Amino acid sequence: MINYIKFFIQKKQSAKYIRKGHCKQCGSCCRNIVFYIGKEPVKTKQQFEQLKNFDKHYKNFYINGKDTDNKLLFTCNALSKNNKCKIYHFRAMFCRLYPNPKQSFISNGGKLQDGCGYYFEPDKKFNSFIN
């Protein structure tokens, strides 16, 4: 019980991340996307079919390859040639929130695309944990 209480206190006091910056509208985040089911990356077409059955918005994506860790990479069908979203007002919640550190983005190893206008900062400075 004591260990549970210690864990809970540490979890509440741990640093959270804040999204900062702005979108450069380059479309990079709409290409080479890795989706997760829970904490596991989608690695098979069958898993992707499960996602599409779970949420109709996944039907807006197609598989465009695999990364070096065998994770499937996806691209959005709604991305226009000028890097604008063709369904912007009807886009999925995960698109609206991207990049969102509260979605375990960082803890799942999520990385922002090179040149992305967004970045993350901890909400607490290191010194605040020492004092």
N, C-alpha and C positions, 0 to 999 in steps of 0.2 A: 504494500500500500504506500509506503514511504517513497519507493522508487517511482511509482505512478505520479505522486504529488510533485516530486522533483522534476520529472519529465514534463508535466503540465506547466509548471512555473517556467522552466527553461524555454518551452515552446512559445509561451505568451511573451516572454522577454526577448526572444530572438529577433534578429533584424528582418524586416520585410523590405521588399524592393519597390521603388517608385519608378514608373515610366516617365521619362523626360524626353524632350526633343520634339520633332515634328515629322510628318510624312513628307517625303520628297517626291511622291507620286511616280516612282520609277518602275513599279510593277514587280519588283524582285520578290516581294513577299507572297505574290500570287503564283510563283513558279517554284518548283523544287520543295514543296511542302511535305512535311512528315506528319502524319496523323497518328494518334495514339488511341488504343482501347485500354482504359485504365492507365497503367504505367508502362504498358508494353507498346512498342511501335508496331504499326501495321506492316506486315511482311509478306502477306499473301493476298491473292485476289479474293479468296473466300472471306478473309477478314474485312476487306473493303466492301464486299457485298453486305456483310453484317452492318457496317456503318451506314450504308445507303438505306437499309431497311429500318435502322434506328432513327435516322433524320434525313428527310428528303433533300436537304441542302447539299449533302455529299454527292448527289447526282450531278452537281455542277462541276465536278472535278474528274479528271482522267489521269491514269497512270502514265508517267512519262519516263520511267526508268527506276533504277535502284542506286542507292549510295554505296559506299565502301563497306558499310555494316549490314548490307542486305535489306535495308529498310526501303519500302516503296516510296517513290517520290511522285508528287501529284502537281498538276497545273490546273488552274481554274479556267473553265470554258468561257466565263464572263469577262475575261480580260481582253480589252480591245487592243488594236494595234498602237494606239496612243497611250497605252498603259492605264487607261481609266476603266473602272468597273461598269459594265453595261447594265448591271442590276443593282447598282449602289444602294438604292432605297429599300431593296428587298433582299439584301445579302444576309448570309447566315450570321448567327450570334458570334461564332468563333472568328469571323472576319471583322465584325464590329469591335471586338475586344482586343484584337491583335495589335501589338504584342502585350500580353497580360501576364505579369509574373504571378498573379493569384491563381492562375490555371496550372500551376506547377510547371510552367514553361521553363524556368531556370533549373528546377530540381530534376526535370526529365532530360536535361542536357540540351534544351532548346538554345539555338543561337540565332541572333539577328543576322540578316544578310549583310555582306560587306557593303559599306557605303550607306547603310540604312540611317535615316535621320533620327531614329529613336535610340535611346540607350537607357540603361537601368542604373539606379543609385540606391544604396541601402538607406532606409529611412532613419537609421541611427548611425552616428559616427562611432568608430572603434573605441574612442576614449570613454564614451558613455557606458560601455560594458565594464570598464576597469573601475570607474568611480562608484 
